[in-house]
Amino acid sequence: MTDAYVEERDGAYMVAGTRVSLDSIVYAFVDGQSAEAIAQAFPVLNLEQVYGAITYYLAHRDDVDRYLEGRRQDFAAARQAARDADPMFYQKLADAKKQTPLTR
């Protein structure tokens, strides 16, 4: 058994030994999901790993929150760069979205 539930790989925090990002666990936890529900949503994780990741987040909350904010900013910058690189594609996408009826 290990107590290292989170590891940093290539600048990203991951649940140790998996491809599940800490981001995914934290967002679900902050959204109010229980550890059990999170474990069900990520079948590759057992309940101990989920609790371990949540505990890591709670023990390093300021650092992880800064990391998540940096990831949000990186994503926003990449999204804007893609839009700037091909504005016609995104205009066509917006036009198609307007023409598609909503179904619920």
MOPAC internal coordinates of N, CA, C and O (Angstrom, degrees):
PM7 1SCF
backbone

  N    0.0000 0     0.00 0     0.00 0    0    0    0
  C    1.4560 1     0.00 0     0.00 0    1    0    0
  C    1.5354 1   107.79 1     0.00 0    2    1    0
  O    1.2310 1   120.89 1   -35.39 1    3    2    1
  N    1.2997 1   115.89 1   144.61 1    3    2    1
  C    1.4620 1   120.76 1  -178.90 1    5    3    2
  C    1.5188 1   109.78 1  -121.61 1    6    5    3
  O    1.2310 1   121.18 1   -26.14 1    7    6    5
  N    1.3233 1   115.34 1   153.86 1    7    6    5
  C    1.4563 1   118.17 1   175.71 1    9    7    6
  C    1.5220 1   110.62 1  -109.72 1   10    9    7
  O    1.2310 1   119.96 1  -172.79 1   11   10    9
  N    1.3228 1   117.68 1     7.21 1   11   10    9
  C    1.4636 1   121.64 1   176.11 1   13   11   10
  C    1.5244 1   107.79 1   -94.88 1   14   13   11
  O    1.2310 1   120.84 1   -87.13 1   15   14   13
  N    1.3107 1   116.00 1    92.87 1   15   14   13
  C    1.4650 1   120.89 1  -174.31 1   17   15   14
  C    1.5218 1   113.30 1   -90.15 1   18   17   15
  O    1.2310 1   120.35 1   161.93 1   19   18   17
  N    1.3242 1   116.94 1   -18.07 1   19   18   17
  C    1.4624 1   120.68 1  -177.84 1   21   19   18
  C    1.5177 1   108.21 1  -129.00 1   22   21   19
  O    1.2310 1   121.40 1   -41.03 1   23   22   21
  N    1.3335 1   114.93 1   138.97 1   23   22   21
  C    1.4628 1   119.84 1   176.50 1   25   23   22
  C    1.5203 1   108.84 1  -134.32 1   26   25   23
  O    1.2310 1   121.44 1   -25.31 1   27   26   25
  N    1.3079 1   114.84 1   154.69 1   27   26   25
  C    1.4586 1   119.97 1   177.23 1   29   27   26
  C    1.5216 1   107.74 1  -100.15 1   30   29   27
  O    1.2310 1   121.07 1   -53.95 1   31   30   29
  N    1.3350 1   115.55 1   126.05 1   31   30   29
  C    1.4578 1   122.19 1   178.34 1   33   31   30
  C    1.5100 1   109.05 1  -132.62 1   34   33   31
  O    1.2310 1   120.75 1   -55.95 1   35   34   33
  N    1.3126 1   116.17 1   124.05 1   35   34   33
  C    1.4683 1   121.61 1   176.43 1   37   35   34
  C    1.5259 1   111.85 1    52.01 1   38   37   35
  O    1.2310 1   120.65 1  -139.64 1   39   38   37
  N    1.3192 1   116.37 1    40.36 1   39   38   37
  C    1.4549 1   121.24 1   177.28 1   41   39   38
  C    1.5139 1   115.26 1    79.72 1   42   41   39
  O    1.2310 1   120.26 1  -172.63 1   43   42   41
  N    1.3316 1   117.10 1     7.37 1   43   42   41
  C    1.4614 1   120.83 1  -179.95 1   45   43   42
  C    1.5218 1   109.40 1  -123.46 1   46   45   43
  O    1.2310 1   120.90 1   -33.57 1   47   46   45
  N    1.3329 1   115.89 1   146.43 1   47   46   45
  C    1.4569 1   121.32 1   175.72 1   49   47   46
  C    1.5246 1   108.56 1   -89.13 1   50   49   47
  O    1.2310 1   121.12 1   -50.80 1   51   50   49
  N    1.3339 1   115.46 1   129.20 1   51   50   49
  C    1.4618 1   121.62 1  -177.91 1   53   51   50
  C    1.5256 1   109.00 1  -129.71 1   54   53   51
  O    1.2310 1   120.78 1   -26.43 1   55   54   53
  N    1.3259 1   116.11 1   153.57 1   55   54   53
  C    1.4517 1   119.81 1   170.41 1   57   55   54
  C    1.5269 1   105.15 1   -67.78 1   58   57   55
  O    1.2310 1   120.58 1   -53.64 1   59   58   57
  N    1.3163 1   116.49 1   126.36 1   59   58   57
  C    1.4673 1   122.22 1  -172.07 1   61   59   58
  C    1.5268 1   111.49 1   -52.04 1   62   61   59
  O    1.2310 1   121.67 1   -47.75 1   63   62   61
  N    1.3392 1   114.41 1   132.25 1   63   62   61
  C    1.4546 1   120.86 1   176.42 1   65   63   62
  C    1.5111 1   115.49 1    75.65 1   66   65   63
  O    1.2310 1   119.93 1  -171.22 1   67   66   65
  N    1.3426 1   117.74 1     8.78 1   67   66   65
  C    1.4589 1   121.30 1  -178.92 1   69   67   66
  C    1.5226 1   110.11 1  -131.54 1   70   69   67
  O    1.2310 1   121.26 1    -3.32 1   71   70   69
  N    1.3101 1   115.20 1   176.68 1   71   70   69
  C    1.4610 1   120.95 1   173.76 1   73   71   70
  C    1.5239 1   111.05 1  -103.04 1   74   73   71
  O    1.2310 1   120.06 1  -166.31 1   75   74   73
  N    1.3137 1   117.49 1    13.69 1   75   74   73
  C    1.4633 1   122.42 1  -179.44 1   77   75   74
  C    1.5312 1   108.06 1   -87.10 1   78   77   75
  O    1.2310 1   120.80 1   -53.78 1   79   78   77
  N    1.3281 1   116.08 1   126.22 1   79   78   77
  C    1.4601 1   120.04 1  -179.28 1   81   79   78
  C    1.5274 1   110.55 1   -78.61 1   82   81   79
  O    1.2310 1   121.28 1   -31.90 1   83   82   81
  N    1.3103 1   115.16 1   148.10 1   83   82   81
  C    1.4673 1   120.16 1   173.45 1   85   83   82
  C    1.5175 1   109.09 1   -61.08 1   86   85   83
  O    1.2310 1   120.46 1   146.86 1   87   86   85
  N    1.3228 1   116.72 1   -33.14 1   87   86   85
  C    1.4696 1   121.64 1   177.79 1   89   87   86
  C    1.5268 1   110.72 1   -50.15 1   90   89   87
  O    1.2310 1   121.05 1   131.81 1   91   90   89
  N    1.3329 1   115.59 1   -48.19 1   91   90   89
  C    1.4626 1   120.73 1  -177.20 1   93   91   90
  C    1.5165 1   111.93 1   -60.13 1   94   93   91
  O    1.2310 1   120.81 1   137.51 1   95   94   93
  N    1.3151 1   116.06 1   -42.49 1   95   94   93
  C    1.4596 1   121.07 1  -179.06 1   97   95   94
  C    1.5249 1   109.73 1   -68.03 1   98   97   95
  O    1.2310 1   120.60 1   133.67 1   99   98   97
  N    1.3199 1   116.45 1   -46.33 1   99   98   97
  C    1.4659 1   120.98 1  -177.09 1  101   99   98
  C    1.5240 1   110.76 1   -63.44 1  102  101   99
  O    1.2310 1   119.91 1   133.63 1  103  102  101
  N    1.3327 1   117.78 1   -46.37 1  103  102  101
  C    1.4651 1   119.45 1  -179.09 1  105  103  102
  C    1.5233 1   111.04 1   -61.65 1  106  105  103
  O    1.2310 1   120.16 1   139.90 1  107  106  105
  N    1.3199 1   117.30 1   -40.10 1  107  106  105
  C    1.4646 1   120.10 1   177.89 1  109  107  106
  C    1.5246 1   110.65 1   -65.65 1  110  109  107
  O    1.2310 1   120.27 1   137.12 1  111  110  109
  N    1.3174 1   117.09 1   -42.88 1  111  110  109
  C    1.4663 1   121.99 1  -179.82 1  113  111  110
  C    1.5285 1   111.08 1   -63.69 1  114  113  111
  O    1.2310 1   120.66 1   132.62 1  115  114  113
  N    1.3269 1   116.34 1   -47.38 1  115  114  113
  C    1.4674 1   121.26 1  -179.75 1  117  115  114
  C    1.5276 1   110.52 1   -64.91 1  118  117  115
  O    1.2310 1   120.66 1   150.61 1  119  118  117
  N    1.3276 1   116.33 1   -29.39 1  119  118  117
  C    1.4598 1   121.63 1   178.37 1  121  119  118
  C    1.5290 1   111.82 1   -75.84 1  122  121  119
  O    1.2310 1   120.40 1   174.91 1  123  122  121
  N    1.3366 1   116.84 1    -5.09 1  123  122  121
  C    1.4585 1   120.23 1   175.47 1  125  123  122
  C    1.5147 1   115.76 1   101.26 1  126  125  123
  O    1.2310 1   120.01 1  -176.05 1  127  126  125
  N    1.3223 1   117.58 1     3.95 1  127  126  125
  C    1.4562 1   119.40 1   179.51 1  129  127  126
  C    1.5318 1   110.11 1   -73.50 1  130  129  127
  O    1.2310 1   121.01 1   -35.34 1  131  130  129
  N    1.3009 1   115.68 1   144.66 1  131  130  129
  C    1.4629 1   120.32 1   177.10 1  133  131  130
  C    1.5254 1   109.46 1   -77.38 1  134  133  131
  O    1.2310 1   121.13 1   -17.70 1  135  134  133
  N    1.3252 1   115.44 1   162.30 1  135  134  133
  C    1.4610 1   120.11 1   177.33 1  137  135  134
  C    1.5265 1   110.24 1   -59.81 1  138  137  135
  O    1.2310 1   120.43 1   142.68 1  139  138  137
  N    1.3117 1   116.78 1   -37.32 1  139  138  137
  C    1.4565 1   120.90 1   179.41 1  141  139  138
  C    1.5254 1   111.12 1   -63.67 1  142  141  139
  O    1.2310 1   120.30 1   136.55 1  143  142  141
  N    1.3276 1   117.03 1   -43.45 1  143  142  141
  C    1.4665 1   120.99 1   178.77 1  145  143  142
  C    1.5279 1   110.74 1   -65.23 1  146  145  143
  O    1.2310 1   120.63 1   141.02 1  147  146  145
  N    1.3239 1   116.40 1   -38.98 1  147  146  145
  C    1.4649 1   120.15 1   178.59 1  149  147  146
  C    1.5277 1   109.64 1   -64.09 1  150  149  147
  O    1.2310 1   120.43 1   136.28 1  151  150  149
  N    1.3308 1   116.79 1   -43.72 1  151  150  149
  C    1.4694 1   120.81 1   178.87 1  153  151  150
  C    1.5326 1   110.84 1   -61.17 1  154  153  151
  O    1.2310 1   120.28 1   142.97 1  155  154  153
  N    1.3226 1   117.06 1   -37.03 1  155  154  153
  C    1.4658 1   120.21 1   177.67 1  157  155  154
  C    1.5255 1   111.09 1   -67.90 1  158  157  155
  O    1.2310 1   120.46 1   145.36 1  159  158  157
  N    1.3217 1   116.72 1   -34.64 1  159  158  157
  C    1.4618 1   120.82 1  -179.64 1  161  159  158
  C    1.5299 1   112.19 1   -73.74 1  162  161  159
  O    1.2310 1   120.64 1   156.93 1  163  162  161
  N    1.3234 1   116.38 1   -23.07 1  163  162  161
  C    1.4625 1   121.92 1   179.48 1  165  163  162
  C    1.5234 1   108.51 1  -123.66 1  166  165  163
  O    1.2310 1   119.95 1   -97.60 1  167  166  165
  N    1.3304 1   117.71 1    82.40 1  167  166  165
  C    1.4639 1   120.57 1  -173.83 1  169  167  166
  C    1.5258 1   114.63 1   -60.91 1  170  169  167
  O    1.2310 1   119.75 1   162.25 1  171  170  169
  N    1.3289 1   118.07 1   -17.75 1  171  170  169
  C    1.4703 1   119.71 1   178.14 1  173  171  170
  C    1.5274 1   111.44 1   -75.48 1  174  173  171
  O    1.2310 1   120.20 1   168.42 1  175  174  173
  N    1.3347 1   117.23 1   -11.58 1  175  174  173
  C    1.4608 1   121.28 1  -179.73 1  177  175  174
  C    1.5201 1   110.38 1  -103.15 1  178  177  175
  O    1.2310 1   121.52 1   -36.52 1  179  178  177
  N    1.3196 1   114.71 1   143.48 1  179  178  177
  C    1.4613 1   117.44 1   170.62 1  181  179  178
  C    1.5245 1   107.77 1   -96.94 1  182  181  179
  O    1.2310 1   120.87 1    -9.19 1  183  182  181
  N    1.3099 1   115.94 1   170.81 1  183  182  181
  C    1.4603 1   121.23 1  -174.93 1  185  183  182
  C    1.5295 1   111.59 1   -61.91 1  186  185  183
  O    1.2310 1   120.43 1   143.56 1  187  186  185
  N    1.3121 1   116.78 1   -36.44 1  187  186  185
  C    1.4688 1   120.40 1   178.22 1  189  187  186
  C    1.5311 1   111.09 1   -60.99 1  190  189  187
  O    1.2310 1   120.10 1   137.24 1  191  190  189
  N    1.3236 1   117.41 1   -42.76 1  191  190  189
  C    1.4646 1   120.89 1   178.98 1  193  191  190
  C    1.5218 1   111.31 1   -63.67 1  194  193  191
  O    1.2310 1   120.53 1   140.05 1  195  194  193
  N    1.3242 1   116.60 1   -39.95 1  195  194  193
  C    1.4647 1   120.44 1   179.56 1  197  195  194
  C    1.5209 1   109.66 1   -64.89 1  198  197  195
  O    1.2310 1   120.16 1   130.66 1  199  198  197
  N    1.3262 1   117.30 1   -49.34 1  199  198  197
  C    1.4654 1   119.96 1   177.60 1  201  199  198
  C    1.5271 1   110.97 1   -60.94 1  202  201  199
  O    1.2310 1   120.19 1   141.78 1  203  202  201
  N    1.3192 1   117.24 1   -38.22 1  203  202  201
  C    1.4642 1   120.66 1   178.01 1  205  203  202
  C    1.5203 1   112.10 1   -62.32 1  206  205  203
  O    1.2310 1   120.78 1   137.47 1  207  206  205
  N    1.3327 1   116.12 1   -42.53 1  207  206  205
  C    1.4701 1   120.57 1   178.69 1  209  207  206
  C    1.5246 1   110.83 1   -66.27 1  210  209  207
  O    1.2310 1   120.42 1   138.79 1  211  210  209
  N    1.3280 1   116.81 1   -41.21 1  211  210  209
  C    1.4674 1   120.60 1   178.32 1  213  211  210
  C    1.5302 1   109.76 1   -64.63 1  214  213  211
  O    1.2310 1   120.54 1   137.07 1  215  214  213
  N    1.3248 1   116.58 1   -42.93 1  215  214  213
  C    1.4678 1   120.54 1   178.42 1  217  215  214
  C    1.5251 1   110.60 1   -61.35 1  218  217  215
  O    1.2310 1   120.67 1   138.10 1  219  218  217
  N    1.3398 1   116.32 1   -41.90 1  219  218  217
  C    1.4659 1   120.14 1   177.24 1  221  219  218
  C    1.5253 1   109.92 1   -59.35 1  222  221  219
  O    1.2310 1   120.73 1   134.02 1  223  222  221
  N    1.3234 1   116.22 1   -45.98 1  223  222  221
  C    1.4627 1   119.91 1   179.31 1  225  223  222
  C    1.5261 1   110.98 1   -59.38 1  226  225  223
  O    1.2310 1   120.29 1   132.23 1  227  226  225
  N    1.3087 1   117.05 1   -47.77 1  227  226  225
  C    1.4654 1   120.26 1  -178.09 1  229  227  226
  C    1.5270 1   111.89 1   -64.23 1  230  229  227
  O    1.2310 1   120.21 1   145.90 1  231  230  229
  N    1.3226 1   117.20 1   -34.10 1  231  230  229
  C    1.4740 1   120.98 1  -179.90 1  233  231  230
  C    1.5247 1   112.12 1   -77.22 1  234  233  231
  O    1.2310 1   120.16 1   157.97 1  235  234  233
  N    1.3358 1   117.29 1   -22.03 1  235  234  233
  C    1.4712 1   122.08 1  -176.79 1  237  235  234
  C    1.5264 1   111.10 1  -127.80 1  238  237  235
  O    1.2310 1   121.31 1  -144.40 1  239  238  237
  N    1.3141 1   115.09 1    35.60 1  239  238  237
  C    1.4656 1   120.88 1  -170.63 1  241  239  238
  C    1.5345 1   113.22 1   -54.91 1  242  241  239
  O    1.2310 1   119.64 1   132.56 1  243  242  241
  N    1.3138 1   118.28 1   -47.44 1  243  242  241
  C    1.4739 1   119.90 1  -178.20 1  245  243  242
  C    1.5227 1   111.42 1   -61.18 1  246  245  243
  O    1.2310 1   120.43 1   134.50 1  247  246  245
  N    1.3315 1   116.78 1   -45.50 1  247  246  245
  C    1.4645 1   120.55 1  -179.96 1  249  247  246
  C    1.5300 1   111.41 1   -64.35 1  250  249  247
  O    1.2310 1   120.48 1   135.24 1  251  250  249
  N    1.3251 1   116.68 1   -44.76 1  251  250  249
  C    1.4641 1   120.03 1  -178.64 1  253  251  250
  C    1.5232 1   110.49 1   -67.78 1  254  253  251
  O    1.2310 1   119.69 1   140.03 1  255  254  253
  N    1.3212 1   118.20 1   -39.97 1  255  254  253
  C    1.4642 1   120.07 1   177.82 1  257  255  254
  C    1.5306 1   111.00 1   -62.44 1  258  257  255
  O    1.2310 1   119.87 1   140.60 1  259  258  257
  N    1.3402 1   117.86 1   -39.40 1  259  258  257
  C    1.4678 1   120.73 1   176.48 1  261  259  258
  C    1.5284 1   110.08 1   -64.59 1  262  261  259
  O    1.2310 1   120.57 1   137.37 1  263  262  261
  N    1.3195 1   116.52 1   -42.63 1  263  262  261
  C    1.4600 1   121.82 1   177.54 1  265  263  262
  C    1.5312 1   110.63 1   -59.56 1  266  265  263
  O    1.2310 1   120.15 1   133.20 1  267  266  265
  N    1.3260 1   117.32 1   -46.80 1  267  266  265
  C    1.4652 1   120.94 1  -179.82 1  269  267  266
  C    1.5228 1   111.40 1   -63.81 1  270  269  267
  O    1.2310 1   120.25 1   140.59 1  271  270  269
  N    1.3170 1   117.13 1   -39.41 1  271  270  269
  C    1.4651 1   119.99 1   177.92 1  273  271  270
  C    1.5273 1   110.51 1   -64.07 1  274  273  271
  O    1.2310 1   120.39 1   139.60 1  275  274  273
  N    1.3153 1   116.86 1   -40.40 1  275  274  273
  C    1.4626 1   120.83 1   176.06 1  277  275  274
  C    1.5186 1   111.54 1   -61.75 1  278  277  275
  O    1.2310 1   120.40 1   139.47 1  279  278  277
  N    1.3284 1   116.83 1   -40.53 1  279  278  277
  C    1.4664 1   121.03 1   177.78 1  281  279  278
  C    1.5278 1   110.67 1   -64.67 1  282  281  279
  O    1.2310 1   120.32 1   139.66 1  283  282  281
  N    1.3332 1   116.99 1   -40.34 1  283  282  281
  C    1.4776 1   120.34 1   178.03 1  285  283  282
  C    1.5286 1   110.02 1   -62.79 1  286  285  283
  O    1.2310 1   120.68 1   137.13 1  287  286  285
  N    1.3276 1   116.30 1   -42.87 1  287  286  285
  C    1.4612 1   119.66 1   179.86 1  289  287  286
  C    1.5283 1   111.40 1   -66.28 1  290  289  287
  O    1.2310 1   120.29 1   139.40 1  291  290  289
  N    1.3322 1   117.05 1   -40.60 1  291  290  289
  C    1.4723 1   120.75 1   177.52 1  293  291  290
  C    1.5229 1   110.46 1   -61.62 1  294  293  291
  O    1.2310 1   120.68 1   137.22 1  295  294  293
  N    1.3449 1   116.30 1   -42.78 1  295  294  293
  C    1.4618 1   120.40 1   179.90 1  297  295  294
  C    1.5253 1   110.50 1   -64.39 1  298  297  295
  O    1.2310 1   120.40 1   136.11 1  299  298  297
  N    1.3161 1   116.85 1   -43.89 1  299  298  297
  C    1.4694 1   120.31 1   179.71 1  301  299  298
  C    1.5258 1   110.79 1   -62.25 1  302  301  299
  O    1.2310 1   120.38 1   139.38 1  303  302  301
  N    1.3222 1   116.87 1   -40.62 1  303  302  301
  C    1.4676 1   120.40 1   178.87 1  305  303  302
  C    1.5292 1   110.90 1   -65.98 1  306  305  303
  O    1.2310 1   120.11 1   138.16 1  307  306  305
  N    1.3250 1   117.40 1   -41.84 1  307  306  305
  C    1.4625 1   120.84 1   179.04 1  309  307  306
  C    1.5253 1   110.92 1   -66.20 1  310  309  307
  O    1.2310 1   120.38 1   140.52 1  311  310  309
  N    1.3257 1   116.87 1   -39.48 1  311  310  309
  C    1.4648 1   120.76 1   178.36 1  313  311  310
  C    1.5233 1   110.13 1   -63.37 1  314  313  311
  O    1.2310 1   120.48 1   136.05 1  315  314  313
  N    1.3304 1   116.69 1   -43.95 1  315  314  313
  C    1.4646 1   119.77 1   179.70 1  317  315  314
  C    1.5244 1   110.88 1   -66.37 1  318  317  315
  O    1.2310 1   119.95 1   141.28 1  319  318  317
  N    1.3247 1   117.69 1   -38.72 1  319  318  317
  C    1.4659 1   120.84 1   178.04 1  321  319  318
  C    1.5320 1   110.50 1   -62.30 1  322  321  319
  O    1.2310 1   120.36 1   139.93 1  323  322  321
  N    1.3265 1   116.91 1   -40.07 1  323  322  321
  C    1.4707 1   120.23 1   178.16 1  325  323  322
  C    1.5201 1   110.35 1   -65.07 1  326  325  323
  O    1.2310 1   120.25 1   138.09 1  327  326  325
  N    1.3197 1   117.13 1   -41.91 1  327  326  325
  C    1.4648 1   120.88 1   178.84 1  329  327  326
  C    1.5280 1   110.75 1   -64.53 1  330  329  327
  O    1.2310 1   120.51 1   139.82 1  331  330  329
  N    1.3270 1   116.63 1   -40.18 1  331  330  329
  C    1.4653 1   120.81 1   179.55 1  333  331  330
  C    1.5271 1   111.52 1   -68.38 1  334  333  331
  O    1.2310 1   120.47 1   146.95 1  335  334  333
  N    1.3351 1   116.71 1   -33.05 1  335  334  333
  C    1.4622 1   120.84 1  -177.66 1  337  335  334
  C    1.5276 1   112.59 1   -73.87 1  338  337  335
  O    1.2310 1   119.99 1   151.67 1  339  338  337
  N    1.3213 1   117.62 1   -28.33 1  339  338  337
  C    1.4708 1   120.51 1  -177.18 1  341  339  338
  C    1.5290 1   110.43 1  -144.19 1  342  341  339
  O    1.2310 1   119.94 1  -111.66 1  343  342  341
  N    1.3306 1   117.71 1    68.34 1  343  342  341
  C    1.4642 1   119.95 1  -175.90 1  345  343  342
  C    1.5324 1   113.38 1   -64.10 1  346  345  343
  O    1.2310 1   119.91 1   149.84 1  347  346  345
  N    1.3286 1   117.77 1   -30.16 1  347  346  345
  C    1.4669 1   120.11 1  -179.95 1  349  347  346
  C    1.5260 1   110.95 1   -64.89 1  350  349  347
  O    1.2310 1   120.13 1   139.14 1  351  350  349
  N    1.3115 1   117.37 1   -40.86 1  351  350  349
  C    1.4609 1   120.91 1   178.52 1  353  351  350
  C    1.5246 1   110.51 1   -59.88 1  354  353  351
  O    1.2310 1   120.71 1   133.43 1  355  354  353
  N    1.3159 1   116.25 1   -46.57 1  355  354  353
  C    1.4670 1   119.86 1  -177.98 1  357  355  354
  C    1.5278 1   111.75 1   -69.88 1  358  357  355
  O    1.2310 1   120.26 1   151.09 1  359  358  357
  N    1.3334 1   117.11 1   -28.91 1  359  358  357
  C    1.4549 1   119.59 1   174.21 1  361  359  358
  C    1.5254 1   110.31 1   -68.77 1  362  361  359
  O    1.2310 1   120.40 1   137.19 1  363  362  361
  N    1.3351 1   116.84 1   -42.81 1  363  362  361
  C    1.4674 1   120.61 1   176.77 1  365  363  362
  C    1.5283 1   110.60 1   -62.40 1  366  365  363
  O    1.2310 1   120.64 1   140.07 1  367  366  365
  N    1.2948 1   116.38 1   -39.93 1  367  366  365
  C    1.4658 1   120.79 1   178.41 1  369  367  366
  C    1.5261 1   110.77 1   -62.86 1  370  369  367
  O    1.2310 1   120.43 1   136.31 1  371  370  369
  N    1.3246 1   116.79 1   -43.69 1  371  370  369
  C    1.4669 1   120.95 1   178.79 1  373  371  370
  C    1.5254 1   110.66 1   -64.89 1  374  373  371
  O    1.2310 1   120.35 1   138.81 1  375  374  373
  N    1.3373 1   116.94 1   -41.19 1  375  374  373
  C    1.4635 1   120.64 1   178.64 1  377  375  374
  C    1.5307 1   111.16 1   -63.41 1  378  377  375
  O    1.2310 1   120.50 1   137.02 1  379  378  377
  N    1.3285 1   116.65 1   -42.98 1  379  378  377
  C    1.4692 1   120.78 1   179.42 1  381  379  378
  C    1.5203 1   110.61 1   -64.84 1  382  381  379
  O    1.2310 1   120.55 1   142.67 1  383  382  381
  N    1.3077 1   116.54 1   -37.33 1  383  382  381
  C    1.4657 1   120.69 1   179.74 1  385  383  382
  C    1.5270 1   110.53 1   -64.51 1  386  385  383
  O    1.2310 1   120.32 1   142.02 1  387  386  385
  N    1.3272 1   116.99 1   -37.98 1  387  386  385
  C    1.4686 1   121.01 1   178.47 1  389  387  386
  C    1.5242 1   111.64 1   -66.09 1  390  389  387
  O    1.2310 1   120.27 1   147.98 1  391  390  389
  N    1.3313 1   117.09 1   -32.02 1  391  390  389
  C    1.4569 1   121.18 1  -176.48 1  393  391  390
  C    1.5296 1   113.09 1   -84.83 1  394  393  391
  O    1.2310 1   119.82 1   164.82 1  395  394  393
  N    1.3071 1   117.95 1   -15.18 1  395  394  393
  C    1.4581 1   121.32 1  -178.39 1  397  395  394
  C    1.5256 1   109.57 1   -85.82 1  398  397  395
  O    1.2310 1   120.53 1   -58.24 1  399  398  397
  N    1.3472 1   116.59 1   121.76 1  399  398  397
  C    1.4698 1   118.32 1   179.89 1  401  399  398
  C    1.5246 1   111.13 1   -71.03 1  402  401  399
  O    1.2310 1   120.86 1   -35.58 1  403  402  401
  N    1.2914 1   115.96 1   144.42 1  403  402  401
  C    1.4634 1   121.27 1   176.71 1  405  403  402
  C    1.5171 1   109.50 1   -76.39 1  406  405  403
  O    1.2310 1   120.74 1   -45.38 1  407  406  405
  N    1.3195 1   116.18 1   134.62 1  407  406  405
  C    1.4603 1   120.18 1   176.48 1  409  407  406
  C    1.5168 1   108.31 1  -124.44 1  410  409  407
  O    1.2310 1   121.17 1   -47.98 1  411  410  409
  N    1.2924 1   115.37 1   132.02 1  411  410  409
  C    1.4846 1   120.78 1   178.51 1  413  411  410
  C    1.4816 1   109.47 1  -142.80 1  414  413  411
  O    1.2310 1   120.10 1   180.00 1  415  414  413

